[in-house]
Amino acid sequence: MKTDARSWRWAFSTLGCAEFTLDQCCALAREFSIAAIELRALEDRLDLPEYFAERFDTPAHLKKILAGHGITVPVLDTSFRLIDPTPDARENLLAFVPWADGLGVPHLRVFEGGKFDARVDPALIDAACATVAWWRGERARNGWNVDLLMETHDAFCSAAHCVAFEQQLGEPLPLLWDAHHPWFKAAEPIAETWHMIGTYVRHVHIKDSVRIPREQYPYTYVRPGHGQFPLHELLDMLTRDGYTGCVSLEWERKWHPYLPPLRDALSALRAAAGAAA
């Protein structure tokens, strides 16, 4: 896929095709002229470090396979939460590090954790900052290249909350802007969110929805361009402002099995974005 004058890259998360093998994911990417894949699940496995070790043995072998497909991995997705992680959660996060560094993956996706409220609890910011300090100590001591990438997902879903967190950190933490969440949960116009946090953003998730409750959620996800999310505004804004990261379709079919296959969503995205394969 391509959009005129864009400076960013298309990607998709394997959450939308969690049952696929790596080869199948890479073939789907080639079908849509996509050269970056965000790894979250493969063959219905979410424990990627263990899966990689079983299937590919070493990071060097996996890197060779990805290179053969012409695919880069901008992010390995973890389920780690910055707010009050358990010792086991920390160990699970650290298991991703040798694979990320061996593959040259720049970021591990993490969540902030907690629950969103219009007024952020300072104690949550303190807890998240403490975890970042722990990570940065480990990273410096071990000479790791990979860094954390916090998704706008939970307690710091709004731009103001993210900015308060970043300001307390001092040294900013890269952000993954899930553009749907602040727009829906915090009712923020996407231009306002981007204006406030754009300087921190290194990766963008897109999805679309309608405000019709489904299951336990107050929305129903739909194909890109078929819902209420301002997709065209987002893409135009990123292009205009020279954003240089990935724009990744996070098609959450793993968690929302009513969704059609990822191929259908990618076709819809291509049409909605006015792109050509």
Secondary structure as GFF3:
##gff-version 3
##sequence-region A 1 277
A	DSSP	beta_strand	9	13	.	.	.	ID=ss1
A	DSSP	three_ten_helix	14	17	.	.	.	ID=ss2
A	DSSP	alpha_helix	22	31	.	.	.	ID=ss3
A	DSSP	beta_strand	37	38	.	.	.	ID=ss4
A	DSSP	alpha_helix	48	56	.	.	.	ID=ss5
A	DSSP	alpha_helix	59	69	.	.	.	ID=ss6
A	DSSP	beta_strand	75	81	.	.	.	ID=ss7
A	DSSP	alpha_helix	87	103	.	.	.	ID=ss8
A	DSSP	beta_strand	107	111	.	.	.	ID=ss9
A	DSSP	alpha_helix	122	142	.	.	.	ID=ss10
A	DSSP	beta_strand	147	151	.	.	.	ID=ss11
A	DSSP	alpha_helix	159	169	.	.	.	ID=ss12
A	DSSP	beta_strand	175	178	.	.	.	ID=ss13
A	DSSP	alpha_helix	180	185	.	.	.	ID=ss14
A	DSSP	alpha_helix	190	197	.	.	.	ID=ss15
A	DSSP	three_ten_helix	198	200	.	.	.	ID=ss16
A	DSSP	beta_strand	201	206	.	.	.	ID=ss17
A	DSSP	beta_strand	208	210	.	.	.	ID=ss18
A	DSSP	beta_strand	220	222	.	.	.	ID=ss19
A	DSSP	alpha_helix	231	240	.	.	.	ID=ss20
A	DSSP	beta_strand	246	249	.	.	.	ID=ss21
A	DSSP	alpha_helix	262	272	.	.	.	ID=ss22
###
